[in-house]
Each structure stands twice: as structure tokens, then as C-alpha cells.
Amino acid sequence: MAIAIAVSAQGYGAEAAFDYRAQKTGHIVIKPSSGQEFLNMLAELSQTRGPISLIKVFSHSYPRGIIMTNWSGFYDEPGPNDTKKAAYVSDLSYHIKNGNIRFSGNSQILLFGCDLGGNFSVRLSAATGGIVVASSGGTYPEIAGGRETGVFITTDQWEVYKAGSYSYSAGKRLRAW
């Protein structure tokens, strides 16, 4: 049976908001503070619970990838200040090829952080062979009645990538829960 995971990225601030959002999804919640820890958690879950069908990531981010603790995040490629705790899409590809991390057919990764449309999402969708949805601009939660509605709004567009290629725009609103 395939599993759904919600990621609350730790180590760069707003952890309480990310924790809240991840819990609201009703999925298995993980709270990695580094890219290496993120991949280890995915490996553990996919080996013990089943292949991954859905991941929702709540994080700070920028075009290079998901920000966690001090240059220790999950990125498209190495940067000059990265620590040994950072991980890259190529590391994920390695784990997938070796069977350590398993994705189901038609898996989806929804990235609710800012500015992840482009190279990062192209590489991530190619590595998993699935769908990645990411914003090409800033993102923020919709608020109604003083509460988050579960919808995230982008300042540009939600972009859908399939198996390493841009596919289409999904508009300005994306439901997280």
C-alpha cells in the first residue's frame, strides 16, 4: 500500500507554522532538519510502510531548493557553502536506483515553498518519474475568518512538471489540505 507524507522543514524559522500545516494534511509527518536526514526518513518510511505516492513539503525555499538548517537543505546541486548534511536530487536518484527509496507509479510531490518552479522541480520530477507541483513565485496561505483555509496562493503560478519536463500551469491556488 502506498503512503502519503507531509514534510515540515526544520531549522530556518517558521517551524510551528510548518508543523501545523503538515499535521492538517492527515498524512505521515516528518520533520527533517537537513537534506541527509530528509532522505534517510524517506528511505525508512518507504522500506517499512510502502512506496511513496504523495509528498507535501512545507518549507522556506528558493530556486535552488528546500531550505533547512544552515546550508544543510535539499538542493538541485551543490553550492559553495553547503555542509556535509546537505543532500541533492542526485542523491535521491541514487537511493531510488538502489531501491532504498521507493515511489509508486504516478507519484506526486507538492512543494508549498517559494520560487521552486524551474530547475529544481525539473530535476526532482525526472528523478522520481512522477509529478512535481511548485510555484514560480512567492507563496502564502489563504486566510479566512482568522484561520488558514488550506489553500496556498502564489504571486505567479503553480507549475506542474512531469517526468523531467514542464507540463502546464495549475493557476494561482493550490490546496494543501
Secondary structure, 3 states (H helix, E strand, C coil): CCEEEEEECCCCCCHHHHHHHHHHCCCEEECCCCHHHHHHHHHHHHHHCCCEEEEEEECEEECCEEECCCCCCEECCCCCCCCCCCEEHHHHHHHHHCCCCCEEEEEEEEECCCCCCCHHHHHHHHHHCCEEEEECCCEEEEEECCEEEEEEEECCCEEEEECCEEEEECCCEEECC
